């Protein structure tokens, strides 16, 4: 089995159960290619990779293989916002319109940065017919959404802004800091801390990208409840346009810097980032964030999500542990991506954990591959 699904990397003896679960994903749970990392108390205790980067299983997964992590990107964007707050450039309680006056149109003048990042703004999709290409022209999309009326009264509920939160976050971030999220990530996190992650993938790195593999029936409409008539907000978020997961294998998608859905990473840098969030803001021995910024993980809203129809608890851009997807601690937080990827922090155990893969699963929450790895990781940490 190992010969057909090569496994490499390191795993400390204490976390041996994690390696066993990682191997079992290939043997029993349909894994094609993946990487998984755990950083405990700032130390790398697990950094595993294996399988193949393509559906034909001709190219082995390497230590530096990148993959599109879909909405796991949102957590990285949220950490970048936390850095702005830490630097005093903005407050989570600031109205978005303080920094972006055009955003105030159609009754949105009171929407705060925290509300925007916690999916409360009511801009979960376009209210006019849109195409995939509309996501690629970021500044035009920003202007359209800023002028648009919300689908619900902002602040009254949350509804998952699957793609549009990245467009809105990028527009706001640029107006606060001057750089795009992608450029800030590269210059303030990736380069100085040696983290191999990108928002949008430059051509120079495309040869390292894994092929996204998806079930033929999987699309953005898969998140909708087939037994009920979708609301206008659900139609906008999930069907306008319908998103084909294989779009992630195209050059236009990879190049577009959308900080909600097209981050590209290995597991290790994501685990390092969340380890910093779990260990008082210290990243690789240097102070990244202070406690005011880590308040991003405070509860902002909870209840049934107006788009996905499931219970969700949101901080300022972070999914607070629900449905035990990040283990047994309610203080855990992070973000998960379409098809199964995730990255999260467990502050009580001082853990940063991340899983990325190229074969997408059907589960909206609780992918069995990821759950097996989380269970093994927490059992090992507690041993």
Secondary structure, 3 states (H helix, E strand, C coil): CCCCCCEEEEECHHHHHHHHHHHHHHHHCCCCEEEEEEEECCEEEEEEEEEECCCCCCCECCCCCEEECECHHHHHHHHHHHHHHHCCCCCCCCEHHHHCHHHHHHHCCCCEHHHHHCCCCCCCCCCCCCCHHHHHCHHHHHHHHHHCCCCCCCCCCCCCCCCHHHHHHHHHHHHHHCCCHHHHHHHHHHHHHCCCEEECCCHHHHHHECCCECCCCCEHHHHCCCCCCCCHHHHHHHHCCCCEHHHHHCHHHHHCCCCCCEEEECHHHHHHHHHHHHCCCEECCEECCCHHHHHHHCCCEEEECCCCCCEEEECCCCEECCCCCCCCCCCCEEEECCCCCEEEEECCCCEEEEEEECECCCCCCCCHHHHHHHHHHHHHHHC
